Amino acid sequence: MARNPFLCGVVEGFYGRPWSAAQREQLFTWMKSWAMNTYIYAPKDDLKHRLLWRQLYSEEEAAGLKQLIRNCHAKGLRFVYGIAPGLDLAYSSANDGSRLRRKADQMMDLGCRDFAIAFDDIQLALPPEDARKFDSIADAQCSVTHLFMNHARGRIPDAALFFCPTEYCERMSGPVRHSNYLRQLGKQLDSSIQIFWTGPDIVSETITAESMLELQRVLRRKPVIWDNLHANDYDLRRLYLGPYSGRPPELRDEIAGILSNPNCEFHANYIPLRTLAMFARAAGRWNPEKAYKTALKGWLTHWHAHPGWEITIQELETLCDCFYLPFGHGRFAGNFLEDLQCLTSSRLQKESGAFRRLDKACAELIGLCDKITALKNRDLLFSVYRQTWELKEEVVLLQKYLTWIGATARSGQSFATPDRKPGIYRGGFVAELQQWLPMSNQGHFRHRPPPGANDDPLNGP
């Protein structure tokens, strides 16, 4: 199988329900048609990938993985099996080393040729029994990784190995040139081992070529970007349907590749992955908006609905604009919020242009959310159902509020509707927790004082 030197693909590495066999088959079809080349199997909630990593797969599970590997290779894609032993690995234990090698053997018997070993989302400290043998956590991780690599290459000499560090972004490491952990990895890890990096943050708004040059000097190799731009496992109320952006084309010259760890909802990833593939091959300037429009046209062909409920390209763009990217909205949503701000910051005039635009936009969103329920592809529907239905409920409420404030509102009155009872709508334990720690637009949290506690020094100015 020919291997493109620049890696472009998908890492199924999120927390949540792993994708189904049918969804992965669809993924491989997309990837082949878009000239992507690498898939990493690392779903956090495959128990035998992470929590129960020592256990071998059952006969039935192994048969499924064997078929998955075969399907991936049949599309000309590299299949990489990820294992994440860091939660409870005893680095100095011969037994744990043997279990890692046994797991590698099972996967190689199933047809796997390439591996990733992940030490993300664990404590950056050695247990006392390991501290007697290793100088640092980096030293221990390098030792285990080399033993794993040597075993795999004893059977498959050209087996590739990827490594996910515990400090995998600059927020965790601090300035990379000052990170002893990263410097040790760069010095000790075999130069053929690829190292993952997510950028300045776990979810990075931008990743610059200059930052990768500095990281190269520390790691002594070009990193592979594990990109969480479209990941939503940290906030399952959100979807990210916008294009790949915030990364300049020159970034590609300073990295070994980009692997997207996208939305948990499989079908929500068409535009994110399509535009990543376009970015990887783009010549000259990169225009995310142009790529977005192109990907929308391709995705529309999947949105077949029953007669009379057909969804237009404009409606699909409206939906995606409302679930765009972590750090910004699409055009429709941005204009909607601007009009809402205009109307609520001054006396509402029902005859104003902003009111008419907002009222029309509300009607469009409500109608669109109803039309989506007529989709023939029910798997696609349920990928976006929860978020779009919540959007509809909020828009219906907003429409009633605007009608009330424009017609009957008086100073000092409060707004309520009989169909949205307190404790039921926007209710529950999590909602009450969020009220106790309200977040500002800058991402800061303020303590909410209890009644009568205005003199509490914790409240601050």
C-alpha positions as CSV (number, residue, x, y, z in Angstrom):
1,M,0.0,0.0,0.0
2,A,1.5,3.3,-1.1
3,R,2.0,5.8,1.8
4,N,1.6,9.5,1.3
5,P,4.4,11.2,3.3
6,F,1.9,13.8,4.5
7,L,-0.7,12.2,6.8
8,C,-4.3,13.3,6.4
9,G,-7.1,11.4,8.0
10,V,-9.2,10.7,11.0
11,V,-8.6,9.6,14.5
12,E,-11.6,8.0,16.2
13,G,-10.4,9.2,19.6
14,F,-13.3,10.8,21.3
15,Y,-15.1,9.9,24.6
16,G,-18.5,8.5,23.9
17,R,-20.2,5.8,21.9
18,P,-17.8,4.5,19.3
19,W,-18.9,4.5,15.6
20,S,-20.6,1.5,14.2
21,A,-19.2,-0.8,11.5
22,A,-21.5,0.7,8.9
23,Q,-20.4,4.2,9.8
24,R,-16.8,3.3,9.6
25,E,-17.4,1.7,6.2
26,Q,-19.0,5.0,5.1
27,L,-16.0,6.9,6.5
28,F,-13.5,4.8,4.5
29,T,-15.5,5.5,1.4
30,W,-15.4,9.2,2.0
31,M,-11.7,9.1,2.8
32,K,-10.8,7.2,-0.3
33,S,-12.8,9.6,-2.5
34,W,-11.1,12.6,-0.8
35,A,-7.6,11.3,-1.1
36,M,-7.2,10.9,2.7
37,N,-4.8,8.2,3.8
38,T,-4.9,7.3,7.6
39,Y,-7.4,6.1,10.1
40,I,-6.5,5.6,13.7
41,Y,-8.8,3.4,15.8
42,A,-8.7,4.8,19.4
43,P,-12.2,5.2,20.7
44,K,-11.9,6.0,24.4
45,D,-14.9,3.9,25.3
46,D,-13.8,0.7,23.6
47,L,-13.0,-0.7,27.0
48,K,-10.1,-2.8,25.7
49,H,-8.5,0.2,24.1
50,R,-8.1,2.1,27.4
51,L,-9.8,1.0,30.7
52,L,-9.3,-2.7,30.2
53,W,-6.4,-2.5,27.9
54,R,-4.8,-5.7,29.3
55,Q,-7.7,-7.9,28.0
56,L,-7.6,-9.5,24.6
57,Y,-10.6,-9.1,22.4
58,S,-13.2,-11.9,22.4
59,E,-13.6,-14.1,19.3
60,E,-16.6,-12.0,18.2
61,E,-14.9,-8.7,18.8
62,A,-11.7,-9.9,17.0
63,A,-13.8,-10.9,14.0
64,G,-15.2,-7.4,13.8
65,L,-11.8,-5.8,14.1
66,K,-10.4,-8.1,11.4
67,Q,-13.1,-7.1,9.0
68,L,-12.6,-3.4,9.9
69,I,-8.9,-3.6,9.2
70,R,-9.6,-5.5,5.9
71,N,-12.2,-2.8,4.8
72,C,-9.7,0.0,5.7
73,H,-6.9,-1.6,3.7
74,A,-9.2,-2.4,0.8
75,K,-9.8,1.4,0.4
76,G,-6.0,2.0,0.3
77,L,-5.9,3.5,3.8
78,R,-3.5,3.0,6.6
79,F,-5.1,1.4,9.7
80,V,-3.5,2.3,13.0
81,Y,-4.6,0.5,16.2
82,G,-4.4,2.7,19.3
83,I,-3.8,1.4,22.8
84,A,-3.9,3.7,25.9
85,P,-2.5,1.8,28.9
86,G,-1.6,4.9,31.0
87,L,-4.4,4.9,33.5
88,D,-2.9,2.0,35.5
89,L,0.2,0.8,33.6
90,A,3.0,-0.3,35.9
91,Y,5.9,0.8,33.8
92,S,8.4,-1.4,35.6
93,S,6.2,-4.5,35.5
94,A,7.4,-7.4,33.3
95,N,3.8,-8.7,33.4
96,D,2.3,-5.5,32.0
97,G,5.0,-5.4,29.3
98,S,4.1,-8.9,28.4
99,R,0.4,-8.0,28.2
100,L,1.1,-5.0,25.9
101,R,3.1,-7.3,23.6
102,R,0.3,-9.9,23.7
103,K,-2.2,-7.3,22.6
104,A,0.0,-6.2,19.8
105,D,0.3,-9.9,18.7
106,Q,-3.5,-10.2,18.6
107,M,-3.9,-7.1,16.5
108,M,-1.1,-8.2,14.1
109,D,-2.8,-11.6,13.7
110,L,-5.9,-9.7,12.7
111,G,-4.0,-7.8,10.0
112,C,-2.9,-4.6,11.8
113,R,0.5,-3.3,10.8
114,D,0.7,0.1,12.5
115,F,0.1,1.2,16.1
116,A,-0.4,4.2,18.4
117,I,0.4,4.2,22.1
118,A,-1.3,6.9,24.0
119,F,-0.5,8.4,27.4
120,D,-3.0,11.3,27.3
121,D,-5.4,12.4,30.0
122,I,-3.4,10.7,32.9
123,Q,-1.4,12.0,35.8
124,L,2.1,13.3,35.0
125,A,3.7,11.4,37.9
126,L,5.3,8.1,38.5
127,P,4.0,5.6,41.0
128,P,6.5,4.9,43.8
129,E,7.4,1.4,42.5
130,D,8.2,2.9,39.1
131,A,10.2,5.8,40.5
132,R,12.8,3.4,41.8
133,K,13.6,2.3,38.2
134,F,13.0,5.4,36.1
135,D,14.2,9.0,36.4
136,S,10.9,10.5,35.2
137,I,7.6,9.8,33.6
138,A,9.1,10.6,30.2
139,D,11.8,8.1,30.8
140,A,9.3,5.4,31.7
141,Q,7.0,6.1,28.8
142,C,9.9,6.0,26.3
143,S,11.1,2.7,27.7
144,V,7.7,1.0,27.4
145,T,7.2,2.5,24.0
146,H,10.5,1.2,22.7
147,L,9.8,-2.3,24.0
148,F,6.4,-2.2,22.3
149,M,8.0,-0.9,19.0
150,N,10.8,-3.5,19.0
151,H,8.3,-6.3,19.5
152,A,6.0,-5.1,16.7
153,R,8.9,-4.6,14.3
154,G,10.2,-8.0,15.1
155,R,7.2,-9.3,13.2
156,I,6.6,-6.3,10.8
157,P,9.9,-4.5,10.1
158,D,8.2,-1.4,8.7
159,A,5.5,-1.1,11.3
160,A,4.8,2.6,12.1
161,L,4.4,3.8,15.6
162,F,2.6,7.0,16.9
163,F,2.9,8.4,20.4
164,C,0.5,10.6,22.2
165,P,2.3,12.4,25.1
166,T,0.8,13.4,28.4
167,E,1.6,17.0,27.7
168,Y,0.0,17.2,24.3
169,C,-0.7,20.9,24.0
170,E,1.0,24.1,25.2
171,R,-1.6,24.8,27.8
172,M,-0.4,21.7,29.5
173,S,3.4,22.0,28.9
174,G,3.8,25.7,29.2
175,P,6.3,27.2,26.7
176,V,7.5,24.1,24.9
177,R,11.2,25.1,25.1
178,H,10.9,25.0,28.9
179,S,9.2,21.6,29.2
180,N,11.6,19.0,30.5
181,Y,9.0,16.3,29.7
182,L,8.9,17.2,26.0
183,R,12.6,17.6,25.8
184,Q,13.1,14.1,27.2
185,L,10.7,12.7,24.7
186,G,12.5,14.5,21.8
187,K,15.9,13.2,23.0
188,Q,14.9,9.6,23.9
189,L,12.1,8.5,21.6
190,D,13.3,6.7,18.4
191,S,13.3,9.3,15.6
192,S,10.9,7.2,13.5
193,I,8.1,7.5,16.1
194,Q,5.5,10.1,15.3
195,I,4.4,12.4,18.1
196,F,0.9,13.9,18.4
197,W,0.2,17.5,19.3
198,T,-3.1,19.4,19.5
199,G,-1.7,23.0,19.3
200,P,-1.7,25.8,21.9
201,D,-4.8,24.3,23.5
202,I,-6.7,21.1,23.7
203,V,-9.1,22.7,21.2
204,S,-7.1,25.2,19.3
205,E,-8.6,28.2,17.6
206,T,-5.4,28.7,15.5
207,I,-2.2,26.8,15.0
208,T,0.7,28.7,13.5
209,A,3.6,27.4,11.5
210,E,5.9,29.4,13.8
211,S,4.8,27.5,16.8
212,M,5.5,24.2,15.0
213,L,9.0,25.3,14.2
214,E,9.7,25.8,17.9
215,L,8.1,22.4,18.8
216,Q,10.2,20.7,16.1
217,R,13.4,21.9,17.9
218,V,12.2,20.4,21.1
219,L,10.8,17.1,19.8
220,R,13.5,16.7,17.1
221,R,10.9,15.8,14.5
222,K,7.9,17.3,12.8
223,P,4.7,16.7,15.0
224,V,1.5,15.2,13.8
225,I,-1.5,17.4,14.6
226,W,-4.2,15.6,16.5
227,D,-6.8,18.2,15.7
228,N,-9.7,18.7,18.1
229,L,-11.2,21.7,16.2
230,H,-14.5,19.8,15.6
231,A,-14.4,17.6,18.7
232,N,-17.6,17.9,20.8
233,D,-17.2,15.2,23.5
234,Y,-16.5,17.9,26.1
235,D,-19.9,19.6,25.4
236,L,-22.5,17.3,23.9
237,R,-25.0,20.0,23.5
238,R,-23.0,21.3,20.6
239,L,-22.2,20.2,17.1
240,Y,-19.5,21.6,14.8
241,L,-20.6,21.6,11.1
242,G,-18.3,24.4,9.9
243,P,-15.2,24.2,7.7
244,Y,-11.6,23.4,8.6
245,S,-10.1,26.8,9.5
246,G,-7.6,28.7,11.7
247,R,-4.6,26.9,10.2
248,P,-2.6,28.6,7.4
249,P,-1.4,26.6,4.4
250,E,2.2,27.1,5.4
251,L,1.5,25.0,8.5
252,R,1.7,21.9,6.3
253,D,5.4,22.4,5.7
254,E,6.2,22.2,9.4
255,I,4.2,19.1,10.4
256,A,4.1,15.5,9.4
257,G,0.3,15.5,9.0
258,I,-3.2,16.3,10.4
259,L,-5.6,13.8,11.9
260,S,-9.1,15.1,12.8
261,N,-10.7,13.9,16.0
262,P,-14.2,15.1,15.2
263,N,-17.8,15.2,16.4
264,C,-19.0,12.1,18.3
265,E,-22.0,12.0,15.9
266,F,-20.6,10.4,12.8
267,H,-22.8,12.0,10.1
268,A,-22.1,15.5,11.5
269,N,-18.5,15.1,10.2
270,Y,-19.0,15.4,6.5
271,I,-18.1,19.0,6.1
272,P,-15.3,19.0,8.8
273,L,-13.6,16.0,7.1
274,R,-14.3,17.1,3.5
275,T,-12.7,20.5,4.1
276,L,-9.7,19.1,6.0
277,A,-9.0,16.9,2.9
278,M,-9.3,20.0,0.7
279,F,-6.9,21.9,3.0
280,A,-4.3,19.2,2.8
281,R,-4.2,19.5,-1.0
282,A,-4.9,23.2,-1.4
283,A,-2.6,25.2,-3.6
284,G,-2.0,28.9,-2.8
285,R,-4.2,30.6,-0.3
286,W,-6.7,28.7,1.8
287,N,-10.3,30.0,1.7
288,P,-12.4,28.1,4.3
289,E,-15.6,29.8,3.2
290,K,-15.2,28.7,-0.4
291,A,-14.4,25.1,0.8
292,Y,-17.5,25.3,3.1
293,K,-19.7,26.1,0.1
294,T,-18.3,23.3,-1.9
295,A,-18.7,20.8,0.9
296,L,-22.3,21.9,1.5
297,K,-23.2,20.9,-2.0
298,G,-21.7,17.5,-1.5
299,W,-23.4,16.9,1.8
300,L,-26.8,18.0,0.4
301,T,-26.9,14.8,-1.6
302,H,-27.2,12.8,1.7
303,W,-30.2,14.8,2.9
304,H,-33.0,13.0,1.0
305,A,-36.4,13.7,2.5
306,H,-39.9,12.5,1.8
307,P,-41.8,14.4,-1.0
308,G,-42.9,17.8,0.1
309,W,-40.2,18.1,2.7
310,E,-37.1,18.5,0.6
311,I,-34.3,20.5,2.1
312,T,-32.6,23.2,0.0
313,I,-28.9,24.1,-0.1
314,Q,-29.8,27.4,1.6
315,E,-31.6,25.6,4.4
316,L,-28.7,23.3,4.9
317,E,-26.3,26.2,5.1
318,T,-28.6,27.9,7.6
319,L,-28.4,24.8,9.8
320,C,-24.6,24.5,9.6
321,D,-24.3,28.3,10.3
322,C,-26.0,27.7,13.6
323,F,-23.6,24.8,14.5
324,Y,-20.4,26.2,13.0
325,L,-17.2,26.2,15.0
326,P,-16.2,26.4,18.7
327,F,-15.0,30.0,18.4
328,G,-17.5,31.5,16.0
329,H,-20.8,31.4,14.2
330,G,-21.7,31.1,10.5
331,R,-23.2,34.0,8.6
332,F,-26.8,33.3,9.3
333,A,-26.3,32.8,13.1
334,G,-24.1,35.9,13.3
335,N,-26.7,38.1,11.6
336,F,-29.4,36.6,13.8
337,L,-27.5,37.6,16.9
338,E,-26.8,41.1,15.6
339,D,-30.4,41.7,15.0
340,L,-31.4,40.3,18.4
341,Q,-28.8,42.6,20.1
342,C,-30.2,45.6,18.1
343,L,-33.8,44.8,19.1
344,T,-33.1,44.2,22.8
345,S,-30.8,47.1,23.3
346,S,-33.4,49.7,22.3
347,R,-37.1,50.1,22.3
348,L,-38.4,47.3,20.0
349,Q,-40.2,48.6,16.9
350,K,-42.3,45.9,15.2
351,E,-42.1,47.7,11.9
352,S,-38.2,47.9,12.0
353,G,-36.1,46.0,9.5
354,A,-34.3,44.2,12.3
355,F,-37.6,42.9,13.7
356,R,-38.9,41.8,10.3
357,R,-35.6,40.0,9.6
358,L,-35.5,38.3,13.0
359,D,-39.2,37.2,12.8
360,K,-38.5,35.8,9.3
361,A,-35.4,34.0,10.5
362,C,-37.2,32.5,13.5
363,A,-39.9,31.1,11.1
364,E,-37.2,29.7,8.8
365,L,-35.5,27.9,11.7
366,I,-38.7,26.4,13.1
367,G,-39.7,25.2,9.6
368,L,-36.3,23.8,8.9
369,C,-36.2,21.8,12.2
370,D,-39.6,20.3,11.3
371,K,-38.4,19.4,7.8
372,I,-35.4,17.6,9.1
373,T,-37.6,15.1,10.8
374,A,-38.7,13.9,7.3
375,L,-35.2,12.7,6.4
376,K,-35.1,9.2,4.9
377,N,-31.6,8.6,6.4
378,R,-32.7,8.2,10.0
379,D,-29.1,7.7,11.1
380,L,-28.3,11.2,9.8
381,L,-31.4,12.6,11.4
382,F,-30.5,11.3,14.8
383,S,-26.9,12.7,14.5
384,V,-28.3,16.2,14.6
385,Y,-31.8,15.7,16.1
386,R,-31.0,16.6,19.7
387,Q,-29.2,19.8,19.0
388,T,-31.6,21.0,16.3
389,W,-34.7,20.3,18.4
390,E,-33.2,22.3,21.3
391,L,-32.6,25.1,18.8
392,K,-36.2,25.0,17.7
393,E,-37.5,25.1,21.3
394,E,-35.3,28.2,22.0
395,V,-36.4,29.9,18.8
396,V,-40.1,29.3,19.6
397,L,-39.5,30.8,23.0
398,L,-37.7,33.8,21.6
399,Q,-40.5,34.4,19.1
400,K,-43.0,34.5,21.9
401,Y,-40.8,36.8,23.9
402,L,-40.4,39.3,21.0
403,T,-44.1,39.3,20.5
404,W,-44.7,40.0,24.2
405,I,-42.1,42.7,24.5
406,G,-43.3,44.5,21.4
407,A,-47.0,44.4,22.3
408,T,-47.8,44.1,26.1
409,A,-44.6,44.4,28.1
410,R,-44.5,47.0,30.9
411,S,-41.6,48.1,33.1
412,G,-41.1,45.6,35.9
413,Q,-43.0,42.8,34.3
414,S,-41.6,39.4,33.8
415,F,-42.1,37.1,30.8
416,A,-43.5,33.5,31.1
417,T,-45.2,31.0,28.9
418,P,-47.5,28.2,30.2
419,D,-45.8,25.5,28.2
420,R,-42.3,26.1,29.7
421,K,-42.5,25.3,33.4
422,P,-39.6,26.1,35.7
423,G,-37.7,22.9,36.7
424,I,-38.9,21.2,33.5
425,Y,-37.7,23.4,30.7
426,R,-34.0,24.1,31.1
427,G,-34.2,22.3,34.4
428,G,-32.3,19.6,36.2
429,F,-29.2,19.2,38.3
430,V,-26.7,20.2,35.7
431,A,-28.7,23.4,34.9
432,E,-28.7,24.4,38.5
433,L,-24.9,23.8,38.7
434,Q,-24.4,26.1,35.7
435,Q,-26.4,28.8,37.5
436,W,-24.0,28.6,40.4
437,L,-21.0,29.2,38.3
438,P,-22.1,31.5,35.5
439,M,-19.5,32.0,32.7
440,S,-18.6,35.4,31.1
441,N,-18.0,35.8,27.4
442,Q,-14.2,35.7,28.3
443,G,-14.6,32.2,29.8
444,H,-14.3,33.4,33.4
445,F,-16.5,32.1,36.2
446,R,-18.0,34.2,39.0
447,H,-19.2,32.9,42.3
448,R,-22.9,33.5,42.8
449,P,-23.5,34.7,46.4
450,P,-26.4,33.2,48.3
451,P,-29.2,35.6,49.4
452,G,-28.1,38.0,52.1
453,A,-24.4,37.2,51.6
454,N,-23.3,40.5,49.9
455,D,-20.5,41.0,52.5
456,D,-18.9,37.6,51.8
457,P,-15.3,38.3,50.9
458,L,-15.4,35.4,48.4
459,N,-17.7,37.5,46.3
460,G,-15.0,39.9,45.3
461,P,-15.6,43.3,43.7
